Amino acid sequence: MSTISIIGTGGMAAAIGGLAAKAGHTVEVMSRDVAKARALAEKVGARATTGTFGAAPAGDIVILAVPYSAVLNVVKQYGEELAGKVLVDITNPVASDHTSFVTPGDSFGAQEIAKAAPADAKVVKAFNTQFSHVLAAGPAEGHPLDVFISGDDAPAKVRVSAFIESLGLRPMDTGALPMARTLEHACLLSLGLLIHSVKHANFSIGISLFG
């Protein structure tokens, strides 16, 4: 197993960190709020550690588990400390109306993160189509949850896929990084279902394979 660094202390950070610790990974939590980082590390358990916000993450895979409204500033603050890292973008740049995005019309969240990151950092979109509490609960009725991924660097996607599999989840590669735009739209699909159809958040979007 490997060291996984998580920047952030919210629900998704807790869900991914908890699953990673159970899978035997070493988890490092990093946050501007040191107390929150320590609290999450204690909650994750399995000797999870805390790192200094803005310093080089210990893990080669870094989970960007902060809201999109903060993620670009976070990536810029870390700067070259993220050089060579695999950056897992779990964000959704959704506007407050839940029907549009805050990104430029010709761009998307993962692309904006890639622009802000060091040139040799590898951005992989993942985990953005799952609700944190559903993710934390793990397999549903014996079936693994699907985690859709996209990215331009094949080796980076292989590493992220292996990490996802180690959590008891099923990685589904959707293609190159521009497919992250579609995955971000899938968040709007989930929100539309939540508001207009399902009426609760105890569901996930996945793939059923036949034959």
Secondary structure by P-SEA (a helix, b strand, c coil): cbbbbbccccaaaaaaaaaaaaabbbbbbbcccaaaaaaaaaaaccbbbbbcccccccccbbbcccccccaaaaaaaacccccccbbbbcccccccccccccccccccaaaaaaaaccccbbbbbccccccaaaaaacccccbbbbbbbbbccaaaaaaaaaaaaaacbbbbbcccccaaaaaaaaaaaaaaaaccccccccbbbbbbbcc
